């Protein structure tokens, strides 16, 4: 197996910008996601537990496309709400592992 190089924050951000452009081009619209929104998505993505060693281009692509797709199909939604639903929070992840006795 060939180990994959962990992406830098700059590489992740560049990928997100390209994905935003591709999504807009593919669907024929100007995505309403700002550069600040993408920076916030980047912050949320890299701050997740284990992201420093396990973050892959696939995960970044999935998260970014989920946010863009949700905003495109739900124009009434705000970025911050979509971000919370798409990425979740560390508290959400901890709840997934709780076992009821």
Number of C-alpha atoms within 10 A of each C-alpha: 3 4 5 9 11 15 17 12 13 10 12 21 19 13 17 23 18 12 17 23 14 14 19 16 12 9 11 9 11 12 17 15 16 12 13 9 14 19 16 15 24 19 13 17 20 19 12 16 12 9 14 14 11 15 19 16 17 9 13 21 14 13 19 25 18 17 23 22 15 18 20 19 9 11 10 8 12 13 21 13 11 18 22 14 13 17 18 14 13 12 8 11 13 9 9 8 8 8 6 4 3
